[in-house]
Amino acid sequence: MAYYVASKTTDKVKNKRWSLTTKLADGGRDPFAHAGFVNIPCYRGSTIQFADLATLDGEKSVSVRYGLQTTPLLDALSEMLTTLEGGEEGLAKGCVLVSSGLEAVTLPMLALLDAGDHLLVTDGAYAPTHKFVERMLPRFGISHERYDPTDLPSLEKMVAANKRSKMIWAESPSSQTFEMTDLPALAEIAKRHGLISVADNSWGGGIAMRPLELGMDISVQSATKYISGHSDTLMGFCVANSKELVDKMEDARSLIGIYNASEDASMCLRGLRTLDLRYREHGRAGLTVCDFLAQVPEVRKILHPAHPSHPQHEIWQRDCHTTCGLFSVLIEKKSRAALASLVDGLELFGMGYSWGGYKSLIDVSLPQGFGRRCLADVPEDCWLIRFHIGLEDCQDLINDLMAGFERYRAAKN
Ligand SMILES: Cc1ncc(COP(=O)(O)O)c(C=O)c1O
C-alpha cells in the first residue's frame, strides 16, 4: 500500500509511454534518494522514530508510522505489481502485499465475506484453496459451493439460487488439469448479480493474462512462482479494480498483522526486472517440450491451454498474450514401479511442489486424487504428470524425457 510518497524516478517511468517490459526493467527505483544505489536497499525495522509530539499524536503526518505498515521498498514493489496487473491503464487501483500465494488467496475471502455469505469456488482451484474454503470459512459462518469452470450457465443458476451469493472465485487455467474459464463471461455473471469476481492469476503472471483487463474485480498471484523466479522466496499479492476493494483488503491485512520481510520484497523486485524475458522463454520451451510429448506413444493427452489440441484453446487465444511453461500430460497407466523407473531416473527434472523457477520440475498424481467433483474429462486409467519447464537447454530436457519414456516402455505393466 502506498503510504510512502512515490519516488520521482517511479513517477518518471510511470508517465512514459514505455512498454511493460521496459517498465518492469526500470521502474520502482529511486537511486538518488538512496546515495545513488541502483536498487532500493532493504529496510529492516519495527519502530519509526517521530521527530516531535505533533508527529507522534498525528497532528503532523508522516508516510509511515510503524514498520508493520510498509517500507519504501515494499511501496516500490507494490507500485510495480500494480503496474504489472494493469495499473497504468487505470485497471488496477492498488496492491496489497502478503507473505505467500496462499495468503493472497485467503485474504480477499477474509476481507470481503461476512457471516451468512455464500462463495462460489471453481472446482479447478489450487487444492489448499479448497482446504481453506472447506475448513476455515465455515467457522466464520461462510458457506460455499463448487462450480464447473467449463459450464458457466450452471454457475449462473447456482448464483441466482442463493440470495447470499457474494463472491465468485476463479482460477484459469485450473490447477493440475488446466481447463480454461471464460473469464469475461464469468465477470459478466458476477456484475449482473452484484457479486465480487476474483481470479487466482498465478499461472497468467500478469504477462500472459491480466484478469482486470478481462473484467474481473480482483486478481491475486503467488509471487513465489515466476516473479521471484528462483525457488528461494515466498510472497503473494492482491490487486483490485476499485480503491474500495483495495482499502478493505489492506484494512484486513493490517488487522491480521500480515507482514513482508524486506529481503523477500527485494528478491521479488529483482525477479520483476527479468520476468517478461523469463516467462516467455519458459513458455516457448514448454511448447517445444509439448510438441515432443505429443509424439510419445504413451502420452494420451496434453493439458496445455496454449497447445492447439486443448479443448479451450480458443479462450487462451482470445484472452492470453502469451504462455508460461506449466502444463500437465496424461500418460497411459502402468504399474507404480514402471512410473518410478520413468521419473526417478530423470536427471534434469526435479520432483517437488511449486513452480516458476529456473529448474525444471515434475509432480505426479492420479487424476482421481484431486477430489474434483465436476471435471469429468480425465480418464481413470492414466497417470497425470505436471511439468514446469525451466531454463535448461530444451533439447537436453527432451533427451532426458526420451530416455525416461524408453525406461517406462521397457518396464513391466
Ligand atoms: C495456483 C496457485 N495459487 C496459489 C499458490 C500458493 O502459492 P504459495 O506457494 O506462494 O503459497 C500456488 C502454489 O503452488 C498455486 O499453484
The ligand as an SDF file (V2000), in Angstrom:
LIG
                    3D

 16 16  0  0  0  0  0  0  0  0999 V2000
   -2.4690  -21.5650   -8.4930 C   0  0  0  0  0  0  0  0  0  0  0  0
   -1.7510  -21.3590   -7.1920 C   0  0  0  0  0  0  0  0  0  0  0  0
   -2.1750  -20.4030   -6.3590 N   0  0  0  0  0  0  0  0  0  0  0  0
   -1.5690  -20.1850   -5.1790 C   0  0  0  0  0  0  0  0  0  0  0  0
   -0.4800  -20.9410   -4.7930 C   0  0  0  0  0  0  0  0  0  0  0  0
    0.1520  -20.6840   -3.4650 C   0  0  0  0  0  0  0  0  0  0  0  0
    1.3800  -20.0490   -3.6110 O   0  0  0  0  0  0  0  0  0  0  0  0
    2.4880  -20.0670   -2.4850 P   0  0  0  0  0  0  0  0  0  0  0  0
    3.2930  -21.2930   -2.7060 O   0  0  0  0  0  0  0  0  0  0  0  0
    3.2390  -18.8000   -2.7280 O   0  0  0  0  0  0  0  0  0  0  0  0
    1.7770  -20.0610   -1.1700 O   0  0  0  0  0  0  0  0  0  0  0  0
    0.0000  -21.9470   -5.6230 C   0  0  0  0  0  0  0  0  0  0  0  0
    1.1680  -22.7590   -5.2480 C   0  0  0  0  0  0  0  0  0  0  0  0
    1.5530  -23.7270   -5.8580 O   0  0  0  0  0  0  0  0  0  0  0  0
   -0.6600  -22.1770   -6.8670 C   0  0  0  0  0  0  0  0  0  0  0  0
   -0.2550  -23.1440   -7.7010 O   0  0  0  0  0  0  0  0  0  0  0  0
  1  2  1  0
  2  3  1  0
  2 15  2  0
  3  4  2  0
  4  5  1  0
  5  6  1  0
  5 12  2  0
  6  7  1  0
  7  8  1  0
  8  9  2  0
  8 10  1  0
  8 11  1  0
 12 13  1  0
 12 15  1  0
 13 14  2  0
 15 16  1  0
M  END
$$$$
